[in-house]
Amino acid sequence: MEIRISDGIVRRVHGGKNAPMNGLAIQARTVANFLPLICQRAGASIVHNTDENYTGIRFDTKVGPVVLEMPTGDRPYRLVHQLPEPDENGRTEVEMRRFPQIYKPRGVAHITAEFLSSRGFLK
């Protein structure tokens, strides 16, 4: 499933009608195709968030949503835990891991799944 967040409104993207076809969206779909079943059970969905300016794959884990953000330019992939409430420092997200763009989509999916399952995020 794909969703789009714009101006604080969450909308579902239906098929190929209104789905973004830019490089980040295609990259996110490619990585999502290689995710193992444990990640798919965690409610993995592709998110196009124009408010926060990222495209990524969101996992609904047992400790809150985790997003694998697709890289722009020369930046690395980011795995970010989104907090439901701001913490004592005012942070709304915690970056858990970065990894460079040298990995192919299958490797990105594997690294993400292993990280989430080894840290107890997935059931």
Biopython code that builds the backbone (N, CA, C, O; Angstrom):
import numpy as np
from Bio.PDB.StructureBuilder import StructureBuilder

atoms = [
    (1, "MET", "N", (0.841, -1.170, 0.000)),
    (1, "MET", "CA", (0.000, 0.000, 0.000)),
    (1, "MET", "C", (0.893, 1.241, 0.000)),
    (1, "MET", "O", (1.975, 1.246, 0.586)),
    (2, "GLU", "N", (0.425, 2.271, -0.656)),
    (2, "GLU", "CA", (1.140, 3.538, -0.684)),
    (2, "GLU", "C", (0.237, 4.635, -0.149)),
    (2, "GLU", "O", (-0.965, 4.666, -0.413)),
    (3, "ILE", "N", (0.857, 5.542, 0.618)),
    (3, "ILE", "CA", (0.115, 6.685, 1.126)),
    (3, "ILE", "C", (0.887, 7.958, 0.815)),
    (3, "ILE", "O", (2.104, 7.942, 0.632)),
    (4, "ARG", "N", (0.157, 9.050, 0.762)),
    (4, "ARG", "CA", (0.760, 10.363, 0.532)),
    (4, "ARG", "C", (0.318, 11.280, 1.661)),
    (4, "ARG", "O", (-0.864, 11.332, 2.001)),
    (5, "ILE", "N", (1.274, 12.004, 2.241)),
    (5, "ILE", "CA", (0.977, 12.962, 3.305)),
    (5, "ILE", "C", (1.280, 14.343, 2.761)),
    (5, "ILE", "O", (2.402, 14.632, 2.343)),
    (6, "SER", "N", (0.269, 15.188, 2.773)),
    (6, "SER", "CA", (0.419, 16.542, 2.259)),
    (6, "SER", "C", (-0.456, 17.473, 3.073)),
    (6, "SER", "O", (-1.654, 17.231, 3.217)),
    (7, "ASP", "N", (0.133, 18.542, 3.611)),
    (7, "ASP", "CA", (-0.587, 19.503, 4.453)),
    (7, "ASP", "C", (-1.255, 18.831, 5.643)),
    (7, "ASP", "O", (-2.344, 19.231, 6.057)),
    (8, "GLY", "N", (-0.611, 17.822, 6.188)),
    (8, "GLY", "CA", (-1.134, 17.132, 7.355)),
    (8, "GLY", "C", (-2.249, 16.156, 7.054)),
    (8, "GLY", "O", (-2.798, 15.557, 7.979)),
    (9, "ILE", "N", (-2.603, 15.976, 5.795)),
    (9, "ILE", "CA", (-3.690, 15.078, 5.407)),
    (9, "ILE", "C", (-3.084, 13.817, 4.797)),
    (9, "ILE", "O", (-2.245, 13.887, 3.899)),
    (10, "VAL", "N", (-3.523, 12.664, 5.297)),
    (10, "VAL", "CA", (-3.033, 11.379, 4.806)),
    (10, "VAL", "C", (-4.038, 10.835, 3.805)),
    (10, "VAL", "O", (-5.226, 10.710, 4.099)),
    (11, "ARG", "N", (-3.538, 10.512, 2.611)),
    (11, "ARG", "CA", (-4.387, 9.955, 1.563)),
    (11, "ARG", "C", (-3.750, 8.685, 1.036)),
    (11, "ARG", "O", (-2.527, 8.565, 0.964)),
    (12, "ARG", "N", (-4.594, 7.747, 0.672)),
    (12, "ARG", "CA", (-4.096, 6.514, 0.065)),
    (12, "ARG", "C", (-3.871, 6.761, -1.417)),
    (12, "ARG", "O", (-4.681, 7.412, -2.076)),
    (13, "VAL", "N", (-2.767, 6.238, -1.941)),
    (13, "VAL", "CA", (-2.457, 6.343, -3.363)),
    (13, "VAL", "C", (-3.000, 5.087, -4.023)),
    (13, "VAL", "O", (-2.616, 3.976, -3.659)),
    (14, "HIS", "N", (-3.886, 5.257, -4.988)),
    (14, "HIS", "CA", (-4.523, 4.124, -5.650)),
    (14, "HIS", "C", (-3.801, 3.762, -6.934)),
    (14, "HIS", "O", (-3.754, 4.548, -7.880)),
    (15, "GLY", "N", (-3.244, 2.567, -6.953)),
    (15, "GLY", "CA", (-2.636, 2.014, -8.158)),
    (15, "GLY", "C", (-1.739, 2.966, -8.911)),
    (15, "GLY", "O", (-0.937, 3.675, -8.304)),
    (16, "GLY", "N", (-1.860, 2.993, -10.204)),
    (16, "GLY", "CA", (-1.019, 3.832, -11.028)),
    (16, "GLY", "C", (-1.651, 5.165, -11.373)),
    (16, "GLY", "O", (-1.043, 5.963, -12.086)),
    (17, "LYS", "N", (-2.855, 5.427, -10.887)),
    (17, "LYS", "CA", (-3.555, 6.661, -11.246)),
    (17, "LYS", "C", (-2.836, 7.903, -10.735)),
    (17, "LYS", "O", (-2.457, 8.776, -11.516)),
    (18, "ASN", "N", (-2.652, 7.974, -9.436)),
    (18, "ASN", "CA", (-2.050, 9.169, -8.850)),
    (18, "ASN", "C", (-0.777, 8.854, -8.068)),
    (18, "ASN", "O", (-0.383, 9.612, -7.181)),
    (19, "ALA", "N", (-0.142, 7.739, -8.399)),
    (19, "ALA", "CA", (1.106, 7.364, -7.725)),
    (19, "ALA", "C", (2.272, 8.149, -8.319)),
    (19, "ALA", "O", (2.384, 8.261, -9.540)),
    (20, "PRO", "N", (3.131, 8.689, -7.475)),
    (20, "PRO", "CA", (4.308, 9.394, -7.991)),
    (20, "PRO", "C", (5.200, 8.442, -8.783)),
    (20, "PRO", "O", (5.346, 7.272, -8.429)),
    (21, "MET", "N", (5.784, 8.949, -9.842)),
    (21, "MET", "CA", (6.675, 8.125, -10.664)),
    (21, "MET", "C", (8.071, 8.730, -10.731)),
    (21, "MET", "O", (8.761, 8.585, -11.740)),
    (22, "ASN", "N", (8.493, 9.407, -9.667)),
    (22, "ASN", "CA", (9.850, 9.956, -9.644)),
    (22, "ASN", "C", (10.838, 8.877, -9.200)),
    (22, "ASN", "O", (10.436, 7.771, -8.840)),
    (23, "GLY", "N", (12.125, 9.202, -9.228)),
    (23, "GLY", "CA", (13.161, 8.236, -8.904)),
    (23, "GLY", "C", (13.072, 7.678, -7.498)),
    (23, "GLY", "O", (13.317, 6.490, -7.287)),
    (24, "LEU", "N", (12.719, 8.526, -6.519)),
    (24, "LEU", "CA", (12.626, 8.067, -5.129)),
    (24, "LEU", "C", (11.483, 7.075, -4.950)),
    (24, "LEU", "O", (11.621, 6.087, -4.228)),
    (25, "ALA", "N", (10.360, 7.334, -5.601)),
    (25, "ALA", "CA", (9.210, 6.442, -5.492)),
    (25, "ALA", "C", (9.521, 5.082, -6.109)),
    (25, "ALA", "O", (9.168, 4.045, -5.548)),
    (26, "ILE", "N", (10.170, 5.092, -7.242)),
    (26, "ILE", "CA", (10.546, 3.840, -7.899)),
    (26, "ILE", "C", (11.549, 3.072, -7.049)),
    (26, "ILE", "O", (11.458, 1.850, -6.929)),
    (27, "GLN", "N", (12.504, 3.781, -6.461)),
    (27, "GLN", "CA", (13.499, 3.155, -5.596)),
    (27, "GLN", "C", (12.828, 2.534, -4.369)),
    (27, "GLN", "O", (13.174, 1.419, -3.976)),
    (28, "ALA", "N", (11.881, 3.235, -3.766)),
    (28, "ALA", "CA", (11.176, 2.710, -2.591)),
    (28, "ALA", "C", (10.379, 1.461, -2.954)),
    (28, "ALA", "O", (10.366, 0.496, -2.191)),
    (29, "ARG", "N", (9.719, 1.467, -4.101)),
    (29, "ARG", "CA", (8.965, 0.285, -4.528)),
    (29, "ARG", "C", (9.888, -0.901, -4.790)),
    (29, "ARG", "O", (9.546, -2.043, -4.481)),
    (30, "THR", "N", (11.050, -0.626, -5.356)),
    (30, "THR", "CA", (12.000, -1.698, -5.642)),
    (30, "THR", "C", (12.512, -2.336, -4.354)),
    (30, "THR", "O", (12.574, -3.561, -4.251)),
    (31, "VAL", "N", (12.876, -1.518, -3.377)),
    (31, "VAL", "CA", (13.340, -2.048, -2.089)),
    (31, "VAL", "C", (12.213, -2.817, -1.402)),
    (31, "VAL", "O", (12.449, -3.885, -0.838)),
    (32, "ALA", "N", (10.994, -2.284, -1.446)),
    (32, "ALA", "CA", (9.851, -2.932, -0.792)),
    (32, "ALA", "C", (9.570, -4.314, -1.382)),
    (32, "ALA", "O", (9.107, -5.206, -0.672)),
    (33, "ASN", "N", (9.844, -4.494, -2.666)),
    (33, "ASN", "CA", (9.622, -5.805, -3.291)),
    (33, "ASN", "C", (10.546, -6.878, -2.732)),
    (33, "ASN", "O", (10.220, -8.062, -2.812)),
    (34, "PHE", "N", (11.683, -6.500, -2.173)),
    (34, "PHE", "CA", (12.635, -7.467, -1.637)),
    (34, "PHE", "C", (12.521, -7.655, -0.133)),
    (34, "PHE", "O", (13.279, -8.438, 0.439)),
    (35, "LEU", "N", (11.602, -6.967, 0.524)),
    (35, "LEU", "CA", (11.463, -7.114, 1.978)),
    (35, "LEU", "C", (10.970, -8.510, 2.330)),
    (35, "LEU", "O", (10.100, -9.048, 1.644)),
    (36, "PRO", "N", (11.512, -9.105, 3.389)),
    (36, "PRO", "CA", (11.043, -10.429, 3.795)),
    (36, "PRO", "C", (9.649, -10.348, 4.414)),
    (36, "PRO", "O", (9.146, -9.268, 4.720)),
    (37, "LEU", "N", (9.052, -11.500, 4.586)),
    (37, "LEU", "CA", (7.678, -11.593, 5.082)),
    (37, "LEU", "C", (7.500, -10.943, 6.453)),
    (37, "LEU", "O", (6.447, -10.365, 6.723)),
    (38, "ILE", "N", (8.497, -11.025, 7.316)),
    (38, "ILE", "CA", (8.387, -10.443, 8.657)),
    (38, "ILE", "C", (8.174, -8.927, 8.586)),
    (38, "ILE", "O", (7.466, -8.362, 9.420)),
    (39, "CYS", "N", (8.776, -8.276, 7.606)),
    (39, "CYS", "CA", (8.579, -6.832, 7.431)),
    (39, "CYS", "C", (7.212, -6.529, 6.828)),
    (39, "CYS", "O", (6.575, -5.535, 7.176)),
    (40, "GLN", "N", (6.777, -7.382, 5.934)),
    (40, "GLN", "CA", (5.464, -7.176, 5.333)),
    (40, "GLN", "C", (4.358, -7.359, 6.367)),
    (40, "GLN", "O", (3.333, -6.680, 6.309)),
    (41, "ARG", "N", (4.561, -8.269, 7.307)),
    (41, "ARG", "CA", (3.591, -8.457, 8.391)),
    (41, "ARG", "C", (3.546, -7.256, 9.325)),
    (41, "ARG", "O", (2.538, -7.018, 9.990)),
    (42, "ALA", "N", (4.630, -6.507, 9.375)),
    (42, "ALA", "CA", (4.686, -5.314, 10.228)),
    (42, "ALA", "C", (3.977, -4.138, 9.571)),
    (42, "ALA", "O", (4.099, -3.007, 10.041)),
    (43, "GLY", "N", (3.256, -4.378, 8.516)),
    (43, "GLY", "CA", (2.497, -3.317, 7.876)),
    (43, "GLY", "C", (3.365, -2.374, 7.076)),
    (43, "GLY", "O", (3.163, -1.161, 7.121)),
    (44, "ALA", "N", (4.326, -2.906, 6.344)),
    (44, "ALA", "CA", (5.202, -2.056, 5.538)),
    (44, "ALA", "C", (4.384, -1.358, 4.452)),
    (44, "ALA", "O", (3.634, -1.998, 3.716)),
    (45, "SER", "N", (4.540, -0.048, 4.367)),
    (45, "SER", "CA", (3.859, 0.720, 3.328)),
    (45, "SER", "C", (4.781, 1.834, 2.847)),
    (45, "SER", "O", (5.611, 2.345, 3.599)),
    (46, "ILE", "N", (4.620, 2.191, 1.601)),
    (46, "ILE", "CA", (5.435, 3.246, 1.019)),
    (46, "ILE", "C", (4.765, 4.586, 1.319)),
    (46, "ILE", "O", (3.559, 4.750, 1.134)),
    (47, "VAL", "N", (5.576, 5.540, 1.787)),
    (47, "VAL", "CA", (5.063, 6.842, 2.203)),
    (47, "VAL", "C", (5.737, 7.937, 1.384)),
    (47, "VAL", "O", (6.961, 7.979, 1.267)),
    (48, "HIS", "N", (4.920, 8.818, 0.821)),
    (48, "HIS", "CA", (5.410, 10.009, 0.129)),
    (48, "HIS", "C", (4.982, 11.194, 0.995)),
    (48, "HIS", "O", (3.843, 11.651, 0.900)),
    (49, "ASN", "N", (5.881, 11.688, 1.832)),
    (49, "ASN", "CA", (5.550, 12.742, 2.787)),
    (49, "ASN", "C", (6.105, 14.067, 2.280)),
    (49, "ASN", "O", (7.306, 14.319, 2.376)),
    (50, "THR", "N", (5.234, 14.911, 1.742)),
    (50, "THR", "CA", (5.687, 16.207, 1.240)),
    (50, "THR", "C", (5.867, 17.208, 2.373)),
    (50, "THR", "O", (6.596, 18.187, 2.210)),
    (51, "ASP", "N", (5.223, 16.991, 3.514)),
    (51, "ASP", "CA", (5.399, 17.882, 4.664)),
    (51, "ASP", "C", (6.815, 17.775, 5.226)),
    (51, "ASP", "O", (7.439, 18.788, 5.538)),
    (52, "GLU", "N", (7.318, 16.553, 5.353)),
    (52, "GLU", "CA", (8.658, 16.308, 5.900)),
    (52, "GLU", "C", (9.701, 16.136, 4.800)),
    (52, "GLU", "O", (10.887, 15.978, 5.088)),
    (53, "ASN", "N", (9.264, 16.167, 3.550)),
    (53, "ASN", "CA", (10.133, 16.100, 2.376)),
    (53, "ASN", "C", (10.949, 14.806, 2.313)),
    (53, "ASN", "O", (12.176, 14.838, 2.218)),
    (54, "TYR", "N", (10.246, 13.666, 2.368)),
    (54, "TYR", "CA", (10.919, 12.384, 2.173)),
    (54, "TYR", "C", (9.976, 11.388, 1.521)),
    (54, "TYR", "O", (8.755, 11.525, 1.582)),
    (55, "THR", "N", (10.564, 10.400, 0.908)),
    (55, "THR", "CA", (9.861, 9.222, 0.416)),
    (55, "THR", "C", (10.538, 8.041, 1.077)),
    (55, "THR", "O", (11.767, 7.970, 1.119)),
    (56, "GLY", "N", (9.751, 7.116, 1.592)),
    (56, "GLY", "CA", (10.343, 5.998, 2.295)),
    (56, "GLY", "C", (9.381, 4.851, 2.496)),
    (56, "GLY", "O", (8.266, 4.849, 1.974)),
    (57, "ILE", "N", (9.832, 3.881, 3.261)),
    (57, "ILE", "CA", (9.027, 2.720, 3.600)),
    (57, "ILE", "C", (8.780, 2.760, 5.100)),
    (57, "ILE", "O", (9.717, 2.816, 5.896)),
    (58, "ARG", "N", (7.513, 2.732, 5.471)),
    (58, "ARG", "CA", (7.122, 2.843, 6.886)),
    (58, "ARG", "C", (6.730, 1.470, 7.406)),
    (58, "ARG", "O", (5.976, 0.739, 6.763)),
    (59, "PHE", "N", (7.255, 1.128, 8.584)),
    (59, "PHE", "CA", (6.939, -0.124, 9.257)),
    (59, "PHE", "C", (6.209, 0.211, 10.546)),
    (59, "PHE", "O", (6.698, 1.008, 11.346)),
    (60, "ASP", "N", (5.048, -0.388, 10.754)),
    (60, "ASP", "CA", (4.308, -0.192, 12.002)),
    (60, "ASP", "C", (4.771, -1.259, 12.985)),
    (60, "ASP", "O", (4.210, -2.353, 13.033)),
    (61, "THR", "N", (5.798, -0.935, 13.768)),
    (61, "THR", "CA", (6.371, -1.902, 14.697)),
    (61, "THR", "C", (5.655, -1.842, 16.036)),
    (61, "THR", "O", (4.784, -0.998, 16.247)),
    (62, "LYS", "N", (6.026, -2.741, 16.936)),
    (62, "LYS", "CA", (5.358, -2.783, 18.242)),
    (62, "LYS", "C", (5.759, -1.636, 19.161)),
    (62, "LYS", "O", (5.133, -1.438, 20.202)),
    (63, "VAL", "N", (6.797, -0.871, 18.796)),
    (63, "VAL", "CA", (7.202, 0.286, 19.597)),
    (63, "VAL", "C", (6.999, 1.602, 18.847)),
    (63, "VAL", "O", (7.548, 2.632, 19.238)),
    (64, "GLY", "N", (6.229, 1.569, 17.792)),
    (64, "GLY", "CA", (5.949, 2.781, 17.034)),
    (64, "GLY", "C", (6.465, 2.686, 15.611)),
    (64, "GLY", "O", (7.178, 1.746, 15.260)),
    (65, "PRO", "N", (6.106, 3.657, 14.800)),
    (65, "PRO", "CA", (6.501, 3.615, 13.391)),
    (65, "PRO", "C", (7.998, 3.841, 13.180)),
    (65, "PRO", "O", (8.621, 4.675, 13.837)),
    (66, "VAL", "N", (8.549, 3.075, 12.249)),
    (66, "VAL", "CA", (9.939, 3.216, 11.827)),
    (66, "VAL", "C", (9.917, 3.439, 10.324)),
    (66, "VAL", "O", (9.202, 2.745, 9.601)),
    (67, "VAL", "N", (10.701, 4.412, 9.848)),
    (67, "VAL", "CA", (10.720, 4.750, 8.429)),
    (67, "VAL", "C", (12.120, 4.575, 7.866)),
    (67, "VAL", "O", (13.097, 5.057, 8.439)),
    (68, "LEU", "N", (12.207, 3.884, 6.742)),
    (68, "LEU", "CA", (13.440, 3.813, 5.967)),
    (68, "LEU", "C", (13.321, 4.891, 4.903)),
    (68, "LEU", "O", (12.559, 4.749, 3.947)),
    (69, "GLU", "N", (14.084, 5.978, 5.075)),
    (69, "GLU", "CA", (14.016, 7.096, 4.141)),
    (69, "GLU", "C", (14.949, 6.865, 2.965)),
    (69, "GLU", "O", (16.114, 6.506, 3.137)),
    (70, "MET", "N", (14.420, 7.076, 1.766)),
    (70, "MET", "CA", (15.221, 6.943, 0.558)),
    (70, "MET", "C", (16.168, 8.139, 0.452)),
    (70, "MET", "O", (15.788, 9.261, 0.785)),
    (71, "PRO", "N", (17.388, 7.905, -0.006)),
    (71, "PRO", "CA", (18.373, 8.994, -0.055)),
    (71, "PRO", "C", (18.146, 9.939, -1.231)),
    (71, "PRO", "O", (17.685, 9.537, -2.300)),
    (72, "THR", "N", (18.480, 11.193, -1.004)),
    (72, "THR", "CA", (18.467, 12.183, -2.079)),
    (72, "THR", "C", (19.896, 12.665, -2.278)),
    (72, "THR", "O", (20.624, 12.890, -1.312)),
    (73, "GLY", "N", (20.287, 12.819, -3.517)),
    (73, "GLY", "CA", (21.651, 13.255, -3.805)),
    (73, "GLY", "C", (22.660, 12.221, -3.355)),
    (73, "GLY", "O", (22.523, 11.039, -3.668)),
    (74, "ASP", "N", (23.675, 12.657, -2.621)),
    (74, "ASP", "CA", (24.724, 11.759, -2.128)),
    (74, "ASP", "C", (24.490, 11.320, -0.690)),
    (74, "ASP", "O", (25.364, 10.700, -0.085)),
    (75, "ARG", "N", (23.354, 11.623, -0.151)),
    (75, "ARG", "CA", (23.070, 11.277, 1.249)),
    (75, "ARG", "C", (22.828, 9.780, 1.403)),
    (75, "ARG", "O", (22.470, 9.104, 0.439)),
    (76, "PRO", "N", (23.025, 9.258, 2.622)),
    (76, "PRO", "CA", (22.808, 7.825, 2.861)),
    (76, "PRO", "C", (21.332, 7.525, 3.137)),
    (76, "PRO", "O", (20.520, 8.428, 3.338)),
    (77, "TYR", "N", (21.012, 6.227, 3.139)),
    (77, "TYR", "CA", (19.700, 5.784, 3.610)),
    (77, "TYR", "C", (19.637, 6.068, 5.098)),
    (77, "TYR", "O", (20.645, 5.969, 5.796)),
    (78, "ARG", "N", (18.459, 6.421, 5.585)),
    (78, "ARG", "CA", (18.280, 6.660, 7.019)),
    (78, "ARG", "C", (17.158, 5.776, 7.539)),
    (78, "ARG", "O", (16.102, 5.668, 6.916)),
    (79, "LEU", "N", (17.391, 5.147, 8.680)),
    (79, "LEU", "CA", (16.366, 4.381, 9.367)),
    (79, "LEU", "C", (15.991, 5.179, 10.605)),
    (79, "LEU", "O", (16.807, 5.348, 11.512)),
    (80, "VAL", "N", (14.757, 5.671, 10.642)),
    (80, "VAL", "CA", (14.327, 6.631, 11.655)),
    (80, "VAL", "C", (13.136, 6.086, 12.430)),
    (80, "VAL", "O", (12.156, 5.627, 11.843)),
    (81, "HIS", "N", (13.233, 6.142, 13.762)),
    (81, "HIS", "CA", (12.113, 5.780, 14.633)),
    (81, "HIS", "C", (11.322, 7.053, 14.926)),
    (81, "HIS", "O", (11.852, 7.990, 15.524)),
    (82, "GLN", "N", (10.069, 7.088, 14.511)),
    (82, "GLN", "CA", (9.231, 8.261, 14.750)),
    (82, "GLN", "C", (8.528, 8.101, 16.090)),
    (82, "GLN", "O", (7.821, 7.120, 16.320)),
    (83, "LEU", "N", (8.730, 9.075, 16.971)),
    (83, "LEU", "CA", (8.170, 9.007, 18.313)),
    (83, "LEU", "C", (6.726, 9.510, 18.300)),
    (83, "LEU", "O", (6.424, 10.486, 17.614)),
    (84, "PRO", "N", (5.825, 8.857, 19.049)),
    (84, "PRO", "CA", (4.432, 9.311, 19.084)),
    (84, "PRO", "C", (4.276, 10.670, 19.773)),
    (84, "PRO", "O", (3.412, 11.463, 19.399)),
    (85, "GLU", "N", (5.101, 10.930, 20.761)),
    (85, "GLU", "CA", (5.102, 12.197, 21.487)),
    (85, "GLU", "C", (6.528, 12.720, 21.533)),
    (85, "GLU", "O", (7.466, 11.926, 21.597)),
    (86, "PRO", "N", (6.716, 14.032, 21.502)),
    (86, "PRO", "CA", (8.079, 14.564, 21.637)),
    (86, "PRO", "C", (8.693, 14.160, 22.985)),
    (86, "PRO", "O", (8.012, 14.158, 24.011)),
    (87, "ASP", "N", (9.971, 13.823, 22.969)),
    (87, "ASP", "CA", (10.634, 13.444, 24.212)),
    (87, "ASP", "C", (11.031, 14.692, 25.001)),
    (87, "ASP", "O", (10.658, 15.806, 24.632)),
    (88, "GLU", "N", (11.789, 14.508, 26.090)),
    (88, "GLU", "CA", (12.147, 15.638, 26.958)),
    (88, "GLU", "C", (13.011, 16.673, 26.247)),
    (88, "GLU", "O", (13.070, 17.827, 26.672)),
    (89, "ASN", "N", (13.685, 16.270, 25.165)),
    (89, "ASN", "CA", (14.494, 17.215, 24.391)),
    (89, "ASN", "C", (13.721, 17.846, 23.228)),
    (89, "ASN", "O", (14.267, 18.674, 22.499)),
    (90, "GLY", "N", (12.472, 17.463, 23.056)),
    (90, "GLY", "CA", (11.655, 18.012, 21.978)),
    (90, "GLY", "C", (11.797, 17.284, 20.655)),
    (90, "GLY", "O", (11.254, 17.728, 19.644)),
    (91, "ARG", "N", (12.521, 16.169, 20.646)),
    (91, "ARG", "CA", (12.701, 15.407, 19.400)),
    (91, "ARG", "C", (11.443, 14.618, 19.073)),
    (91, "ARG", "O", (10.791, 14.073, 19.963)),
    (92, "THR", "N", (11.110, 14.562, 17.801)),
    (92, "THR", "CA", (9.970, 13.761, 17.360)),
    (92, "THR", "C", (10.414, 12.519, 16.609)),
    (92, "THR", "O", (9.594, 11.663, 16.276)),
    (93, "GLU", "N", (11.730, 12.417, 16.336)),
    (93, "GLU", "CA", (12.255, 11.235, 15.670)),
    (93, "GLU", "C", (13.667, 10.959, 16.161)),
    (93, "GLU", "O", (14.392, 11.863, 16.577)),
    (94, "VAL", "N", (14.037, 9.685, 16.099)),
    (94, "VAL", "CA", (15.369, 9.268, 16.504)),
    (94, "VAL", "C", (15.982, 8.496, 15.342)),
    (94, "VAL", "O", (15.442, 7.479, 14.904)),
    (95, "GLU", "N", (17.117, 8.990, 14.847)),
    (95, "GLU", "CA", (17.800, 8.278, 13.772)),
    (95, "GLU", "C", (18.533, 7.087, 14.368)),
    (95, "GLU", "O", (19.382, 7.246, 15.246)),
    (96, "MET", "N", (18.202, 5.888, 13.885)),
    (96, "MET", "CA", (18.785, 4.679, 14.440)),
    (96, "MET", "C", (19.977, 4.184, 13.638)),
    (96, "MET", "O", (20.920, 3.634, 14.206)),
    (97, "ARG", "N", (19.945, 4.369, 12.340)),
    (97, "ARG", "CA", (21.013, 3.811, 11.509)),
    (97, "ARG", "C", (21.087, 4.551, 10.196)),
    (97, "ARG", "O", (20.069, 4.997, 9.667)),
    (98, "ARG", "N", (22.292, 4.682, 9.669)),
    (98, "ARG", "CA", (22.541, 5.196, 8.324)),
    (98, "ARG", "C", (23.368, 4.152, 7.589)),
    (98, "ARG", "O", (24.220, 3.491, 8.184)),
    (99, "PHE", "N", (23.116, 4.010, 6.311)),
    (99, "PHE", "CA", (24.004, 3.188, 5.509)),
    (99, "PHE", "C", (24.092, 3.772, 4.112)),
    (99, "PHE", "O", (23.123, 4.338, 3.605)),
    (100, "PRO", "N", (25.268, 3.633, 3.483)),
    (100, "PRO", "CA", (25.524, 4.323, 2.217)),
    (100, "PRO", "C", (24.737, 3.727, 1.055)),
    (100, "PRO", "O", (24.141, 2.655, 1.160)),
    (101, "GLN", "N", (24.756, 4.454, -0.048)),
    (101, "GLN", "CA", (24.020, 4.049, -1.242)),
    (101, "GLN", "C", (24.736, 2.975, -2.058)),
    (101, "GLN", "O", (24.313, 2.666, -3.172)),
    (102, "ILE", "N", (25.808, 2.406, -1.525)),
    (102, "ILE", "CA", (26.549, 1.401, -2.290)),
    (102, "ILE", "C", (25.793, 0.082, -2.400)),
    (102, "ILE", "O", (26.128, -0.752, -3.241)),
    (103, "TYR", "N", (24.764, -0.120, -1.553)),
    (103, "TYR", "CA", (24.014, -1.364, -1.553)),
    (103, "TYR", "C", (22.916, -1.346, -2.609)),
    (103, "TYR", "O", (22.308, -0.310, -2.879)),
    (104, "LYS", "N", (22.677, -2.506, -3.195)),
    (104, "LYS", "CA", (21.588, -2.667, -4.147)),
    (104, "LYS", "C", (20.283, -2.808, -3.366)),
    (104, "LYS", "O", (20.322, -3.023, -2.155)),
    (105, "PRO", "N", (19.129, -2.692, -4.025)),
    (105, "PRO", "CA", (17.852, -2.773, -3.304)),
    (105, "PRO", "C", (17.684, -4.029, -2.451)),
    (105, "PRO", "O", (17.128, -3.958, -1.355)),
    (106, "ARG", "N", (18.147, -5.155, -2.931)),
    (106, "ARG", "CA", (18.035, -6.393, -2.148)),
    (106, "ARG", "C", (18.851, -6.289, -0.859)),
    (106, "ARG", "O", (18.413, -6.761, 0.190)),
    (107, "GLY", "N", (20.029, -5.676, -0.930)),
    (107, "GLY", "CA", (20.867, -5.489, 0.248)),
    (107, "GLY", "C", (20.256, -4.509, 1.234)),
    (107, "GLY", "O", (20.324, -4.721, 2.445)),
    (108, "VAL", "N", (19.664, -3.442, 0.729)),
    (108, "VAL", "CA", (19.001, -2.460, 1.591)),
    (108, "VAL", "C", (17.848, -3.126, 2.344)),
    (108, "VAL", "O", (17.681, -2.908, 3.544)),
    (109, "ALA", "N", (17.054, -3.936, 1.639)),
    (109, "ALA", "CA", (15.936, -4.638, 2.275)),
    (109, "ALA", "C", (16.449, -5.603, 3.344)),
    (109, "ALA", "O", (15.868, -5.696, 4.426)),
    (110, "HIS", "N", (17.523, -6.315, 3.051)),
    (110, "HIS", "CA", (18.086, -7.275, 4.006)),
    (110, "HIS", "C", (18.642, -6.572, 5.243)),
    (110, "HIS", "O", (18.376, -7.001, 6.366)),
    (111, "ILE", "N", (19.407, -5.501, 5.051)),
    (111, "ILE", "CA", (19.986, -4.768, 6.180)),
    (111, "ILE", "C", (18.873, -4.210, 7.073)),
    (111, "ILE", "O", (18.960, -4.282, 8.299)),
    (112, "THR", "N", (17.847, -3.662, 6.461)),
    (112, "THR", "CA", (16.734, -3.093, 7.219)),
    (112, "THR", "C", (16.016, -4.167, 8.029)),
    (112, "THR", "O", (15.759, -3.982, 9.218)),
    (113, "ALA", "N", (15.697, -5.274, 7.395)),
    (113, "ALA", "CA", (14.985, -6.359, 8.086)),
    (113, "ALA", "C", (15.809, -6.926, 9.230)),
    (113, "ALA", "O", (15.280, -7.161, 10.317)),
    (114, "GLU", "N", (17.094, -7.149, 9.000)),
    (114, "GLU", "CA", (17.952, -7.690, 10.050)),
    (114, "GLU", "C", (18.083, -6.719, 11.222)),
    (114, "GLU", "O", (18.064, -7.130, 12.382)),
    (115, "PHE", "N", (18.215, -5.440, 10.913)),
    (115, "PHE", "CA", (18.350, -4.442, 11.980)),
    (115, "PHE", "C", (17.084, -4.415, 12.833)),
    (115, "PHE", "O", (17.162, -4.447, 14.061)),
    (116, "LEU", "N", (15.922, -4.357, 12.187)),
    (116, "LEU", "CA", (14.657, -4.271, 12.929)),
    (116, "LEU", "C", (14.378, -5.535, 13.731)),
    (116, "LEU", "O", (13.919, -5.454, 14.870)),
    (117, "SER", "N", (14.644, -6.685, 13.160)),
    (117, "SER", "CA", (14.355, -7.916, 13.888)),
    (117, "SER", "C", (15.358, -8.189, 15.007)),
    (117, "SER", "O", (14.984, -8.723, 16.051)),
    (118, "SER", "N", (16.620, -7.830, 14.805)),
    (118, "SER", "CA", (17.616, -8.066, 15.856)),
    (118, "SER", "C", (17.472, -7.101, 17.029)),
    (118, "SER", "O", (17.922, -7.412, 18.131)),
    (119, "ARG", "N", (16.862, -5.948, 16.821)),
    (119, "ARG", "CA", (16.653, -4.968, 17.901)),
    (119, "ARG", "C", (15.284, -5.085, 18.562)),
    (119, "ARG", "O", (14.952, -4.294, 19.445)),
    (120, "GLY", "N", (14.487, -6.069, 18.139)),
    (120, "GLY", "CA", (13.198, -6.314, 18.778)),
    (120, "GLY", "C", (12.058, -5.429, 18.304)),
    (120, "GLY", "O", (11.040, -5.321, 18.988)),
    (121, "PHE", "N", (12.205, -4.800, 17.157)),
    (121, "PHE", "CA", (11.128, -3.964, 16.635)),
    (121, "PHE", "C", (10.020, -4.787, 15.996)),
    (121, "PHE", "O", (8.851, -4.402, 16.041)),
    (122, "LEU", "N", (10.380, -5.913, 15.404)),
    (122, "LEU", "CA", (9.395, -6.758, 14.708)),
    (122, "LEU", "C", (8.961, -7.896, 15.597)),
    (122, "LEU", "O", (9.743, -8.391, 16.409)),
    (123, "LYS", "N", (7.711, -8.316, 15.450)),
    (123, "LYS", "CA", (7.132, -9.371, 16.283)),
    (123, "LYS", "C", (7.598, -10.732, 15.833)),
    (123, "LYS", "O", (7.210, -11.742, 16.420)),
]
sb = StructureBuilder()
sb.init_structure("model")
sb.init_model(0)
sb.init_chain("A")
sb.init_seg("    ")
for serial, (resi, resn, name, xyz) in enumerate(atoms, 1):
    if name == "N":
        sb.init_residue(resn, " ", resi, " ")
    sb.init_atom(name, np.array(xyz, "f"), 0.0, 1.0, " ", f" {name:<3s}", serial, name[0])
structure = sb.get_structure()
